[in-house]
Amino acid sequence: MQAEASYAIEQAGSLRRLLDEEFEALRAQDLDRFQKLQDLKSDLLAHLARAIEVCRHQVEQATPSPEVGASWEMFRQDMMACRDLHRRNELLILRKRDAVRGALLALVGGDRSSGVEVYDRLGRLGRSQKMRAAYGDA
């Protein structure tokens, strides 16, 4: 039983390191590396799920020792840290997505308050130029 708990703790540490690598890949905008890490993360999470299931089954079958309780608490703390790292990565992805969305809106003229002149699909200046011309005529 102690071996399974140690394995789960080891896997949680690996997940924590992988989430840090994922964050660095996101910051560097290295999408190839990020995608490779997703495959590794998926495998690691599957191993973690199996290890947790084995530990849970063994705890249900016998009275857990104090060492098992301490190991479980360490594992739980590691997994909470992984949750926080995952949330940090998610927040970075959302911020980057919003930045890209804002840039796309500016390019297609969706943000009229930006004051940026853009061309439409026909190669003409967008509506904001026409509106300014109409104000000039008035």
N, CA, C and O atoms as CSV, one atom per row, in Angstrom:
chain,resi,resn,atom,element,x,y,z
A,1,MET,N,N,0.817,-1.189,0.000
A,1,MET,CA,C,0.000,0.000,0.000
A,1,MET,C,C,0.867,1.260,0.000
A,1,MET,O,O,0.543,2.237,-0.675
A,2,GLN,N,N,1.941,1.239,0.739
A,2,GLN,CA,C,2.835,2.385,0.796
A,2,GLN,C,C,3.472,2.643,-0.575
A,2,GLN,O,O,3.732,3.787,-0.946
A,3,ALA,N,N,3.717,1.560,-1.316
A,3,ALA,CA,C,4.312,1.707,-2.650
A,3,ALA,C,C,3.365,2.456,-3.585
A,3,ALA,O,O,3.806,3.310,-4.354
A,4,GLU,N,N,2.068,2.147,-3.529
A,4,GLU,CA,C,1.104,2.838,-4.376
A,4,GLU,C,C,0.996,4.307,-4.001
A,4,GLU,O,O,0.887,5.172,-4.870
A,5,ALA,N,N,1.026,4.583,-2.698
A,5,ALA,CA,C,0.954,5.975,-2.242
A,5,ALA,C,C,2.191,6.740,-2.711
A,5,ALA,O,O,2.081,7.880,-3.162
A,6,SER,N,N,3.356,6.124,-2.606
A,6,SER,CA,C,4.583,6.774,-3.071
A,6,SER,C,C,4.532,7.023,-4.572
A,6,SER,O,O,4.972,8.067,-5.054
A,7,TYR,N,N,3.993,6.057,-5.302
A,7,TYR,CA,C,3.861,6.202,-6.756
A,7,TYR,C,C,2.931,7.364,-7.081
A,7,TYR,O,O,3.229,8.161,-7.970
A,8,ALA,N,N,1.815,7.471,-6.376
A,8,ALA,CA,C,0.865,8.562,-6.618
A,8,ALA,C,C,1.519,9.913,-6.317
A,8,ALA,O,O,1.326,10.875,-7.061
A,9,ILE,N,N,2.282,9.987,-5.241
A,9,ILE,CA,C,2.969,11.234,-4.891
A,9,ILE,C,C,4.004,11.584,-5.962
A,9,ILE,O,O,4.154,12.748,-6.333
A,10,GLU,N,N,4.702,10.584,-6.445
A,10,GLU,CA,C,5.690,10.798,-7.511
A,10,GLU,C,C,5.008,11.309,-8.780
A,10,GLU,O,O,5.517,12.220,-9.434
A,11,GLN,N,N,3.877,10.736,-9.125
A,11,GLN,CA,C,3.140,11.164,-10.315
A,11,GLN,C,C,2.600,12.582,-10.150
A,11,GLN,O,O,2.578,13.351,-11.111
A,12,ALA,N,N,2.168,12.932,-8.947
A,12,ALA,CA,C,1.688,14.288,-8.686
A,12,ALA,C,C,2.829,15.294,-8.860
A,12,ALA,O,O,2.617,16.386,-9.387
A,13,GLY,N,N,4.024,14.933,-8.423
A,13,GLY,CA,C,5.189,15.792,-8.629
A,13,GLY,C,C,5.506,15.950,-10.107
A,13,GLY,O,O,5.862,17.036,-10.564
A,14,SER,N,N,5.374,14.863,-10.844
A,14,SER,CA,C,5.601,14.923,-12.296
A,14,SER,C,C,4.575,15.832,-12.959
A,14,SER,O,O,4.908,16.590,-13.870
A,15,LEU,N,N,3.341,15.756,-12.508
A,15,LEU,CA,C,2.289,16.607,-13.057
A,15,LEU,C,C,2.589,18.075,-12.764
A,15,LEU,O,O,2.389,18.935,-13.623
A,16,ARG,N,N,3.062,18.358,-11.573
A,16,ARG,CA,C,3.397,19.735,-11.201
A,16,ARG,C,C,4.503,20.277,-12.118
A,16,ARG,O,O,4.416,21.408,-12.596
A,17,ARG,N,N,5.534,19.474,-12.359
A,17,ARG,CA,C,6.618,19.897,-13.250
A,17,ARG,C,C,6.107,20.082,-14.686
A,17,ARG,O,O,6.503,21.021,-15.376
A,18,LEU,N,N,5.239,19.193,-15.118
A,18,LEU,CA,C,4.684,19.289,-16.466
A,18,LEU,C,C,3.845,20.554,-16.622
A,18,LEU,O,O,3.903,21.209,-17.663
A,19,LEU,N,N,3.072,20.900,-15.604
A,19,LEU,CA,C,2.265,22.120,-15.663
A,19,LEU,C,C,3.148,23.363,-15.721
A,19,LEU,O,O,2.791,24.346,-16.370
A,20,ASP,N,N,4.294,23.328,-15.049
A,20,ASP,CA,C,5.240,24.444,-15.148
A,20,ASP,C,C,5.818,24.533,-16.560
A,20,ASP,O,O,5.967,25.628,-17.103
A,21,GLU,N,N,6.143,23.389,-17.152
A,21,GLU,CA,C,6.637,23.369,-18.537
A,21,GLU,C,C,5.563,23.894,-19.490
A,21,GLU,O,O,5.858,24.634,-20.428
A,22,GLU,N,N,4.332,23.505,-19.239
A,22,GLU,CA,C,3.213,23.957,-20.063
A,22,GLU,C,C,3.099,25.479,-20.012
A,22,GLU,O,O,2.882,26.127,-21.036
A,23,PHE,N,N,3.246,26.035,-18.825
A,23,PHE,CA,C,3.174,27.486,-18.664
A,23,PHE,C,C,4.283,28.175,-19.451
A,23,PHE,O,O,4.043,29.183,-20.116
A,24,GLU,N,N,5.488,27.635,-19.376
A,24,GLU,CA,C,6.607,28.218,-20.108
A,24,GLU,C,C,6.376,28.135,-21.619
A,24,GLU,O,O,6.697,29.072,-22.350
A,25,ALA,N,N,5.824,27.024,-22.081
A,25,ALA,CA,C,5.522,26.881,-23.509
A,25,ALA,C,C,4.468,27.905,-23.925
A,25,ALA,O,O,4.563,28.488,-25.005
A,26,LEU,N,N,3.481,28.122,-23.089
A,26,LEU,CA,C,2.449,29.113,-23.395
A,26,LEU,C,C,3.030,30.520,-23.428
A,26,LEU,O,O,2.712,31.307,-24.319
A,27,ARG,N,N,3.874,30.832,-22.461
A,27,ARG,CA,C,4.491,32.161,-22.432
A,27,ARG,C,C,5.348,32.405,-23.654
A,27,ARG,O,O,5.368,33.511,-24.194
A,28,ALA,N,N,6.058,31.373,-24.094
A,28,ALA,CA,C,6.923,31.495,-25.268
A,28,ALA,C,C,6.142,31.341,-26.576
A,28,ALA,O,O,6.704,31.491,-27.661
A,29,GLN,N,N,4.861,31.044,-26.468
A,29,GLN,CA,C,3.980,30.797,-27.612
A,29,GLN,C,C,4.519,29.671,-28.495
A,29,GLN,O,O,4.433,29.723,-29.722
A,30,ASP,N,N,5.077,28.653,-27.834
A,30,ASP,CA,C,5.583,27.464,-28.518
A,30,ASP,C,C,4.462,26.426,-28.542
A,30,ASP,O,O,4.386,25.554,-27.675
A,31,LEU,N,N,3.596,26.535,-29.548
A,31,LEU,CA,C,2.409,25.691,-29.597
A,31,LEU,C,C,2.730,24.229,-29.880
A,31,LEU,O,O,2.000,23.344,-29.433
A,32,ASP,N,N,3.810,23.958,-30.615
A,32,ASP,CA,C,4.198,22.564,-30.852
A,32,ASP,C,C,4.574,21.886,-29.539
A,32,ASP,O,O,4.136,20.772,-29.252
A,33,ARG,N,N,5.385,22.568,-28.758
A,33,ARG,CA,C,5.780,22.019,-27.447
A,33,ARG,C,C,4.564,21.873,-26.535
A,33,ARG,O,O,4.424,20.873,-25.830
A,34,PHE,N,N,3.696,22.870,-26.556
A,34,PHE,CA,C,2.488,22.816,-25.738
A,34,PHE,C,C,1.637,21.600,-26.104
A,34,PHE,O,O,1.132,20.902,-25.225
A,35,GLN,N,N,1.484,21.350,-27.403
A,35,GLN,CA,C,0.671,20.211,-27.847
A,35,GLN,C,C,1.290,18.886,-27.417
A,35,GLN,O,O,0.569,17.976,-27.008
A,36,LYS,N,N,2.604,18.764,-27.501
A,36,LYS,CA,C,3.279,17.541,-27.054
A,36,LYS,C,C,3.072,17.327,-25.554
A,36,LYS,O,O,2.912,16.196,-25.096
A,37,LEU,N,N,3.077,18.408,-24.811
A,37,LEU,CA,C,2.864,18.306,-23.368
A,37,LEU,C,C,1.446,17.850,-23.045
A,37,LEU,O,O,1.221,17.215,-22.014
A,38,GLN,N,N,0.485,18.168,-23.916
A,38,GLN,CA,C,-0.892,17.733,-23.676
A,38,GLN,C,C,-1.006,16.217,-23.720
A,38,GLN,O,O,-1.730,15.619,-22.924
A,39,ASP,N,N,-0.289,15.596,-24.655
A,39,ASP,CA,C,-0.293,14.137,-24.730
A,39,ASP,C,C,0.334,13.525,-23.477
A,39,ASP,O,O,-0.180,12.552,-22.926
A,40,LEU,N,N,1.451,14.108,-23.035
A,40,LEU,CA,C,2.103,13.621,-21.816
A,40,LEU,C,C,1.200,13.813,-20.599
A,40,LEU,O,O,1.114,12.945,-19.730
A,41,LYS,N,N,0.534,14.961,-20.553
A,41,LYS,CA,C,-0.353,15.246,-19.419
A,41,LYS,C,C,-1.513,14.259,-19.375
A,41,LYS,O,O,-1.906,13.801,-18.302
A,42,SER,N,N,-2.050,13.939,-20.523
A,42,SER,CA,C,-3.151,12.982,-20.596
A,42,SER,C,C,-2.715,11.613,-20.060
A,42,SER,O,O,-3.434,10.991,-19.278
A,43,ASP,N,N,-1.547,11.155,-20.481
A,43,ASP,CA,C,-1.022,9.874,-19.986
A,43,ASP,C,C,-0.774,9.923,-18.485
A,43,ASP,O,O,-1.099,8.981,-17.762
A,44,LEU,N,N,-0.205,11.012,-18.030
A,44,LEU,CA,C,0.102,11.166,-16.607
A,44,LEU,C,C,-1.169,11.172,-15.763
A,44,LEU,O,O,-1.206,10.577,-14.686
A,45,LEU,N,N,-2.197,11.837,-16.246
A,45,LEU,CA,C,-3.466,11.863,-15.515
A,45,LEU,C,C,-4.112,10.474,-15.466
A,45,LEU,O,O,-4.747,10.116,-14.474
A,46,ALA,N,N,-3.948,9.700,-16.533
A,46,ALA,CA,C,-4.476,8.336,-16.531
A,46,ALA,C,C,-3.732,7.484,-15.497
A,46,ALA,O,O,-4.359,6.704,-14.780
A,47,HIS,N,N,-2.417,7.621,-15.409
A,47,HIS,CA,C,-1.637,6.894,-14.402
A,47,HIS,C,C,-2.052,7.310,-12.993
A,47,HIS,O,O,-2.180,6.476,-12.097
A,48,LEU,N,N,-2.259,8.600,-12.817
A,48,LEU,CA,C,-2.686,9.103,-11.505
A,48,LEU,C,C,-4.050,8.537,-11.116
A,48,LEU,O,O,-4.259,8.143,-9.968
A,49,ALA,N,N,-4.956,8.499,-12.052
A,49,ALA,CA,C,-6.294,7.975,-11.765
A,49,ALA,C,C,-6.227,6.511,-11.335
A,49,ALA,O,O,-6.908,6.099,-10.397
A,50,ARG,N,N,-5.397,5.732,-12.030
A,50,ARG,CA,C,-5.255,4.314,-11.651
A,50,ARG,C,C,-4.624,4.171,-10.268
A,50,ARG,O,O,-5.069,3.351,-9.465
A,51,ALA,N,N,-3.598,4.959,-9.990
A,51,ALA,CA,C,-2.934,4.887,-8.687
A,51,ALA,C,C,-3.894,5.267,-7.562
A,51,ALA,O,O,-3.898,4.639,-6.503
A,52,ILE,N,N,-4.693,6.277,-7.791
A,52,ILE,CA,C,-5.666,6.708,-6.775
A,52,ILE,C,C,-6.700,5.621,-6.539
A,52,ILE,O,O,-7.075,5.348,-5.398
A,53,GLU,N,N,-7.155,5.007,-7.607
A,53,GLU,CA,C,-8.153,3.942,-7.473
A,53,GLU,C,C,-7.601,2.760,-6.680
A,53,GLU,O,O,-8.302,2.201,-5.837
A,54,VAL,N,N,-6.355,2.374,-6.941
A,54,VAL,CA,C,-5.733,1.268,-6.190
A,54,VAL,C,C,-5.614,1.635,-4.721
A,54,VAL,O,O,-5.933,0.822,-3.853
A,55,CYS,N,N,-5.155,2.853,-4.429
A,55,CYS,CA,C,-5.023,3.293,-3.032
A,55,CYS,C,C,-6.385,3.332,-2.341
A,55,CYS,O,O,-6.520,2.888,-1.201
A,56,ARG,N,N,-7.372,3.854,-3.022
A,56,ARG,CA,C,-8.710,3.937,-2.427
A,56,ARG,C,C,-9.256,2.554,-2.120
A,56,ARG,O,O,-9.841,2.336,-1.058
A,57,HIS,N,N,-9.071,1.625,-3.036
A,57,HIS,CA,C,-9.540,0.253,-2.836
A,57,HIS,C,C,-8.835,-0.392,-1.638
A,57,HIS,O,O,-9.467,-1.081,-0.837
A,58,GLN,N,N,-7.551,-0.169,-1.524
A,58,GLN,CA,C,-6.797,-0.759,-0.417
A,58,GLN,C,C,-7.194,-0.149,0.916
A,58,GLN,O,O,-7.238,-0.851,1.927
A,59,VAL,N,N,-7.483,1.141,0.934
A,59,VAL,CA,C,-7.912,1.796,2.170
A,59,VAL,C,C,-9.272,1.259,2.604
A,59,VAL,O,O,-9.522,1.087,3.797
A,60,GLU,N,N,-10.152,0.995,1.637
A,60,GLU,CA,C,-11.473,0.466,1.959
A,60,GLU,C,C,-11.388,-0.958,2.508
A,60,GLU,O,O,-12.242,-1.370,3.292
A,61,GLN,N,N,-10.373,-1.703,2.107
A,61,GLN,CA,C,-10.233,-3.099,2.520
A,61,GLN,C,C,-9.598,-3.251,3.891
A,61,GLN,O,O,-9.803,-4.275,4.542
A,62,ALA,N,N,-8.846,-2.281,4.344
A,62,ALA,CA,C,-8.129,-2.397,5.618
A,62,ALA,C,C,-8.176,-1.067,6.360
A,62,ALA,O,O,-8.544,-0.029,5.810
A,63,THR,N,N,-7.794,-1.138,7.608
A,63,THR,CA,C,-7.697,0.078,8.405
A,63,THR,C,C,-6.383,0.768,8.044
A,63,THR,O,O,-5.312,0.184,8.210
A,64,PRO,N,N,-6.457,2.003,7.553
A,64,PRO,CA,C,-5.229,2.675,7.132
A,64,PRO,C,C,-4.323,3.014,8.317
A,64,PRO,O,O,-4.797,3.344,9.404
A,65,SER,N,N,-3.041,2.927,8.091
A,65,SER,CA,C,-2.057,3.270,9.110
A,65,SER,C,C,-1.828,4.779,9.110
A,65,SER,O,O,-2.211,5.461,8.159
A,66,PRO,N,N,-1.215,5.303,10.155
A,66,PRO,CA,C,-0.926,6.750,10.187
A,66,PRO,C,C,-0.023,7.191,9.033
A,66,PRO,O,O,-0.127,8.318,8.549
A,67,GLU,N,N,0.870,6.286,8.594
A,67,GLU,CA,C,1.751,6.638,7.476
A,67,GLU,C,C,0.942,6.850,6.198
A,67,GLU,O,O,1.223,7.750,5.407
A,68,VAL,N,N,-0.060,6.007,6.017
A,68,VAL,CA,C,-0.904,6.136,4.832
A,68,VAL,C,C,-1.666,7.461,4.889
A,68,VAL,O,O,-1.799,8.149,3.877
A,69,GLY,N,N,-2.161,7.811,6.063
A,69,GLY,CA,C,-2.866,9.088,6.223
A,69,GLY,C,C,-1.960,10.267,5.914
A,69,GLY,O,O,-2.384,11.225,5.268
A,70,ALA,N,N,-0.726,10.204,6.368
A,70,ALA,CA,C,0.235,11.279,6.098
A,70,ALA,C,C,0.568,11.338,4.605
A,70,ALA,O,O,0.675,12.418,4.023
A,71,SER,N,N,0.730,10.161,3.996
A,71,SER,CA,C,1.020,10.118,2.561
A,71,SER,C,C,-0.143,10.693,1.771
A,71,SER,O,O,0.055,11.449,0.820
A,72,TRP,N,N,-1.351,10.332,2.166
A,72,TRP,CA,C,-2.532,10.840,1.470
A,72,TRP,C,C,-2.612,12.360,1.582
A,72,TRP,O,O,-2.939,13.039,0.608
A,73,GLU,N,N,-2.316,12.889,2.752
A,73,GLU,CA,C,-2.365,14.335,2.943
A,73,GLU,C,C,-1.317,15.023,2.070
A,73,GLU,O,O,-1.590,16.080,1.502
A,74,MET,N,N,-0.134,14.443,1.955
A,74,MET,CA,C,0.910,15.001,1.096
A,74,MET,C,C,0.451,14.980,-0.359
A,74,MET,O,O,0.633,15.951,-1.094
A,75,PHE,N,N,-0.144,13.867,-0.763
A,75,PHE,CA,C,-0.650,13.749,-2.127
A,75,PHE,C,C,-1.735,14.785,-2.385
A,75,PHE,O,O,-1.751,15.429,-3.434
A,76,ARG,N,N,-2.632,14.939,-1.434
A,76,ARG,CA,C,-3.723,15.906,-1.572
A,76,ARG,C,C,-3.184,17.329,-1.730
A,76,ARG,O,O,-3.687,18.091,-2.556
A,77,GLN,N,N,-2.179,17.686,-0.955
A,77,GLN,CA,C,-1.564,19.018,-1.062
A,77,GLN,C,C,-0.908,19.208,-2.432
A,77,GLN,O,O,-1.008,20.278,-3.033
A,78,ASP,N,N,-0.235,18.161,-2.920
A,78,ASP,CA,C,0.384,18.233,-4.249
A,78,ASP,C,C,-0.672,18.440,-5.328
A,78,ASP,O,O,-0.478,19.229,-6.253
A,79,MET,N,N,-1.776,17.738,-5.208
A,79,MET,CA,C,-2.826,17.858,-6.214
A,79,MET,C,C,-3.502,19.229,-6.154
A,79,MET,O,O,-3.918,19.754,-7.186
A,80,MET,N,N,-3.614,19.806,-4.980
A,80,MET,CA,C,-4.165,21.165,-4.871
A,80,MET,C,C,-3.219,22.168,-5.529
A,80,MET,O,O,-3.669,23.119,-6.168
A,81,ALA,N,N,-1.921,21.960,-5.377
A,81,ALA,CA,C,-0.944,22.825,-6.039
A,81,ALA,C,C,-1.068,22.669,-7.556
A,81,ALA,O,O,-0.979,23.650,-8.293
A,82,CYS,N,N,-1.274,21.433,-8.018
A,82,CYS,CA,C,-1.457,21.194,-9.461
A,82,CYS,C,C,-2.712,21.880,-9.968
A,82,CYS,O,O,-2.723,22.418,-11.075
A,83,ARG,N,N,-3.765,21.867,-9.171
A,83,ARG,CA,C,-5.006,22.553,-9.559
A,83,ARG,C,C,-4.746,24.045,-9.749
A,83,ARG,O,O,-5.221,24.648,-10.711
A,84,ASP,N,N,-3.988,24.636,-8.825
A,84,ASP,CA,C,-3.681,26.058,-8.923
A,84,ASP,C,C,-2.825,26.361,-10.153
A,84,ASP,O,O,-3.032,27.375,-10.821
A,85,LEU,N,N,-1.868,25.488,-10.451
A,85,LEU,CA,C,-1.033,25.670,-11.638
A,85,LEU,C,C,-1.865,25.542,-12.914
A,85,LEU,O,O,-1.664,26.285,-13.874
A,86,HIS,N,N,-2.790,24.601,-12.911
A,86,HIS,CA,C,-3.669,24.431,-14.070
A,86,HIS,C,C,-4.520,25.688,-14.279
A,86,HIS,O,O,-4.706,26.134,-15.411
A,87,ARG,N,N,-5.023,26.240,-13.209
A,87,ARG,CA,C,-5.828,27.471,-13.306
A,87,ARG,C,C,-4.987,28.632,-13.828
A,87,ARG,O,O,-5.464,29.447,-14.618
A,88,ARG,N,N,-3.732,28.704,-13.384
A,88,ARG,CA,C,-2.836,29.754,-13.870
A,88,ARG,C,C,-2.651,29.616,-15.386
A,88,ARG,O,O,-2.700,30.608,-16.113
A,89,ASN,N,N,-2.439,28.388,-15.854
A,89,ASN,CA,C,-2.262,28.151,-17.281
A,89,ASN,C,C,-3.529,28.487,-18.052
A,89,ASN,O,O,-3.476,29.069,-19.136
A,90,GLU,N,N,-4.662,28.116,-17.484
A,90,GLU,CA,C,-5.941,28.420,-18.128
A,90,GLU,C,C,-6.129,29.931,-18.257
A,90,GLU,O,O,-6.583,30.416,-19.294
A,91,LEU,N,N,-5.782,30.666,-17.216
A,91,LEU,CA,C,-5.913,32.123,-17.239
A,91,LEU,C,C,-5.018,32.726,-18.322
A,91,LEU,O,O,-5.433,33.653,-19.017
A,92,LEU,N,N,-3.810,32.217,-18.472
A,92,LEU,CA,C,-2.914,32.709,-19.510
A,92,LEU,C,C,-3.498,32.433,-20.900
A,92,LEU,O,O,-3.443,33.292,-21.780
A,93,ILE,N,N,-4.050,31.244,-21.092
A,93,ILE,CA,C,-4.666,30.908,-22.374
A,93,ILE,C,C,-5.834,31.853,-22.664
A,93,ILE,O,O,-5.970,32.344,-23.785
A,94,LEU,N,N,-6.664,32.105,-21.676
A,94,LEU,CA,C,-7.812,32.997,-21.868
A,94,LEU,C,C,-7.368,34.420,-22.202
A,94,LEU,O,O,-7.970,35.078,-23.050
A,95,ARG,N,N,-6.324,34.889,-21.539
A,95,ARG,CA,C,-5.828,36.242,-21.826
A,95,ARG,C,C,-5.269,36.335,-23.238
A,95,ARG,O,O,-5.505,37.316,-23.944
A,96,LYS,N,N,-4.535,35.319,-23.643
A,96,LYS,CA,C,-3.987,35.320,-25.006
A,96,LYS,C,C,-5.114,35.235,-26.033
A,96,LYS,O,O,-5.060,35.889,-27.074
A,97,ARG,N,N,-6.123,34.437,-25.742
A,97,ARG,CA,C,-7.265,34.332,-26.657
A,97,ARG,C,C,-7.967,35.680,-26.794
A,97,ARG,O,O,-8.329,36.085,-27.898
A,98,ASP,N,N,-8.158,36.371,-25.675
A,98,ASP,CA,C,-8.807,37.679,-25.719
A,98,ASP,C,C,-7.970,38.696,-26.492
A,98,ASP,O,O,-8.518,39.538,-27.203
A,99,ALA,N,N,-6.655,38.622,-26.358
A,99,ALA,CA,C,-5.779,39.529,-27.108
A,99,ALA,C,C,-5.884,39.269,-28.603
A,99,ALA,O,O,-5.931,40.205,-29.401
A,100,VAL,N,N,-5.920,38.000,-28.977
A,100,VAL,CA,C,-6.057,37.649,-30.397
A,100,VAL,C,C,-7.417,38.094,-30.909
A,100,VAL,O,O,-7.522,38.631,-32.012
A,101,ARG,N,N,-8.444,37.876,-30.124
A,101,ARG,CA,C,-9.790,38.295,-30.525
A,101,ARG,C,C,-9.842,39.811,-30.727
A,101,ARG,O,O,-10.435,40.296,-31.691
A,102,GLY,N,N,-9.219,40.550,-29.813
A,102,GLY,CA,C,-9.193,42.005,-29.945
A,102,GLY,C,C,-8.439,42.452,-31.185
A,102,GLY,O,O,-8.854,43.390,-31.865
A,103,ALA,N,N,-7.327,41.780,-31.481
A,103,ALA,CA,C,-6.564,42.127,-32.684
A,103,ALA,C,C,-7.376,41.829,-33.939
A,103,ALA,O,O,-7.370,42.614,-34.888
A,104,LEU,N,N,-8.068,40.706,-33.944
A,104,LEU,CA,C,-8.899,40.368,-35.106
A,104,LEU,C,C,-10.032,41.368,-35.286
A,104,LEU,O,O,-10.344,41.760,-36.411
A,105,LEU,N,N,-10.642,41.778,-34.193
A,105,LEU,CA,C,-11.709,42.781,-34.290
A,105,LEU,C,C,-11.179,44.088,-34.858
A,105,LEU,O,O,-11.845,44.740,-35.662
A,106,ALA,N,N,-9.982,44.465,-34.439
A,106,ALA,CA,C,-9.391,45.702,-34.956
A,106,ALA,C,C,-9.094,45.571,-36.443
A,106,ALA,O,O,-9.272,46.525,-37.200
A,107,LEU,N,N,-8.642,44.397,-36.863
A,107,LEU,CA,C,-8.308,44.192,-38.281
A,107,LEU,C,C,-9.533,44.204,-39.187
A,107,LEU,O,O,-9.464,44.676,-40.322
A,108,VAL,N,N,-10.642,43.691,-38.693
A,108,VAL,CA,C,-11.844,43.657,-39.527
A,108,VAL,C,C,-12.751,44.842,-39.267
A,108,VAL,O,O,-13.826,44.947,-39.858
A,109,GLY,N,N,-12.329,45.731,-38.392
A,109,GLY,CA,C,-13.095,46.940,-38.143
A,109,GLY,C,C,-14.250,46.746,-37.195
A,109,GLY,O,O,-15.192,47.538,-37.210
A,110,GLY,N,N,-14.211,45.721,-36.372
A,110,GLY,CA,C,-15.300,45.460,-35.444
A,110,GLY,C,C,-15.325,46.405,-34.271
A,110,GLY,O,O,-16.371,46.585,-33.648
A,111,ASP,N,N,-14.205,47.011,-33.952
A,111,ASP,CA,C,-14.121,47.931,-32.818
A,111,ASP,C,C,-14.101,49.361,-33.356
A,111,ASP,O,O,-13.046,49.880,-33.722
A,112,ARG,N,N,-15.265,49.987,-33.400
A,112,ARG,CA,C,-15.385,51.316,-33.988
A,112,ARG,C,C,-14.727,52.392,-33.124
A,112,ARG,O,O,-14.399,53.467,-33.627
A,113,SER,N,N,-14.533,52.126,-31.860
A,113,SER,CA,C,-13.969,53.129,-30.964
A,113,SER,C,C,-12.451,53.187,-31.050
A,113,SER,O,O,-11.840,54.090,-30.478
A,114,SER,N,N,-11.825,52.240,-31.755
A,114,SER,CA,C,-10.365,52.212,-31.777
A,114,SER,C,C,-9.770,53.313,-32.641
A,114,SER,O,O,-8.627,53.715,-32.420
A,115,GLY,N,N,-10.515,53.807,-33.614
A,115,GLY,CA,C,-9.999,54.843,-34.479
A,115,GLY,C,C,-9.019,54.330,-35.519
A,115,GLY,O,O,-8.388,55.130,-36.209
A,116,VAL,N,N,-8.877,53.031,-35.648
A,116,VAL,CA,C,-7.962,52.437,-36.612
A,116,VAL,C,C,-8.686,52.283,-37.938
A,116,VAL,O,O,-9.799,51.760,-37.993
A,117,GLU,N,N,-8.043,52.744,-39.007
A,117,GLU,CA,C,-8.625,52.620,-40.338
A,117,GLU,C,C,-8.284,51.246,-40.903
A,117,GLU,O,O,-7.120,50.844,-40.903
A,118,VAL,N,N,-9.279,50.535,-41.377
A,118,VAL,CA,C,-9.060,49.214,-41.972
A,118,VAL,C,C,-9.783,49.143,-43.304
A,118,VAL,O,O,-10.715,49.901,-43.572
A,119,TYR,N,N,-9.331,48.217,-44.127
A,119,TYR,CA,C,-9.943,48.002,-45.425
A,119,TYR,C,C,-10.951,46.864,-45.344
A,119,TYR,O,O,-10.772,45.908,-44.589
A,120,ASP,N,N,-12.017,46.983,-46.136
A,120,ASP,CA,C,-12.984,45.889,-46.194
A,120,ASP,C,C,-12.522,44.861,-47.219
A,120,ASP,O,O,-11.415,44.963,-47.748
A,121,ARG,N,N,-13.366,43.871,-47.502
A,121,ARG,CA,C,-12.991,42.791,-48.425
A,121,ARG,C,C,-12.763,43.276,-49.857
A,121,ARG,O,O,-12.060,42.626,-50.631
A,122,LEU,N,N,-13.343,44.389,-50.197
A,122,LEU,CA,C,-13.201,44.925,-51.552
A,122,LEU,C,C,-12.024,45.899,-51.677
A,122,LEU,O,O,-11.797,46.465,-52.746
A,123,GLY,N,N,-11.297,46.085,-50.613
A,123,GLY,CA,C,-10.132,46.959,-50.666
A,123,GLY,C,C,-10.428,48.418,-50.419
A,123,GLY,O,O,-9.568,49.272,-50.633
A,124,ARG,N,N,-11.640,48.718,-49.969
A,124,ARG,CA,C,-11.997,50.100,-49.671
A,124,ARG,C,C,-11.876,50.318,-48.173
A,124,ARG,O,O,-11.945,49.380,-47.379
A,125,LEU,N,N,-11.691,51.594,-47.801
A,125,LEU,CA,C,-11.653,51.895,-46.378
A,125,LEU,C,C,-13.003,51.586,-45.756
A,125,LEU,O,O,-14.044,51.730,-46.397
A,126,GLY,N,N,-12.976,51.168,-44.525
A,126,GLY,CA,C,-14.193,50.784,-43.826
A,126,GLY,C,C,-15.132,51.939,-43.598
A,126,GLY,O,O,-14.843,53.070,-43.989
A,127,ARG,N,N,-16.257,51.664,-42.965
A,127,ARG,CA,C,-17.315,52.643,-42.736
A,127,ARG,C,C,-16.860,53.849,-41.942
A,127,ARG,O,O,-17.370,54.950,-42.148
A,128,SER,N,N,-15.909,53.666,-41.038
A,128,SER,CA,C,-15.519,54.790,-40.195
A,128,SER,C,C,-14.978,55.946,-41.029
A,128,SER,O,O,-15.185,57.105,-40.671
A,129,GLN,N,N,-14.277,55.654,-42.154
A,129,GLN,CA,C,-13.787,56.698,-43.049
A,129,GLN,C,C,-14.950,57.417,-43.711
A,129,GLN,O,O,-14.934,58.642,-43.838
A,130,LYS,N,N,-15.960,56.663,-44.135
A,130,LYS,CA,C,-17.132,57.257,-44.783
A,130,LYS,C,C,-17.876,58.165,-43.803
A,130,LYS,O,O,-18.368,59.230,-44.176
A,131,MET,N,N,-17.951,57.725,-42.545
A,131,MET,CA,C,-18.650,58.524,-41.538
A,131,MET,C,C,-17.907,59.832,-41.294
A,131,MET,O,O,-18.538,60.874,-41.114
A,132,ARG,N,N,-16.589,59.796,-41.286
A,132,ARG,CA,C,-15.818,61.011,-41.076
A,132,ARG,C,C,-15.999,61.978,-42.253
A,132,ARG,O,O,-16.078,63.193,-42.072
A,133,ALA,N,N,-16.063,61.410,-43.454
A,133,ALA,CA,C,-16.281,62.243,-44.635
A,133,ALA,C,C,-17.643,62.932,-44.548
A,133,ALA,O,O,-17.765,64.107,-44.896
A,134,ALA,N,N,-18.656,62.219,-44.091
A,134,ALA,CA,C,-19.988,62.792,-43.963
A,134,ALA,C,C,-19.987,63.923,-42.919
A,134,ALA,O,O,-20.661,64.936,-43.108
A,135,TYR,N,N,-19.245,63.758,-41.836
A,135,TYR,CA,C,-19.161,64.824,-40.834
A,135,TYR,C,C,-18.429,66.031,-41.410
A,135,TYR,O,O,-18.765,67.171,-41.089
A,136,GLY,N,N,-17.442,65.793,-42.249
A,136,GLY,CA,C,-16.703,66.896,-42.875
A,136,GLY,C,C,-17.571,67.681,-43.839
A,136,GLY,O,O,-17.448,68.901,-43.953
A,137,ASP,N,N,-18.465,66.962,-44.543
A,137,ASP,CA,C,-19.363,67.625,-45.486
A,137,ASP,C,C,-20.394,68.496,-44.777
A,137,ASP,O,O,-20.840,69.511,-45.311
A,138,ALA,N,N,-20.762,68.088,-43.577
A,138,ALA,CA,C,-21.785,68.835,-42.834
A,138,ALA,C,C,-21.173,70.114,-42.366
A,138,ALA,O,O,-21.842,70.917,-41.715
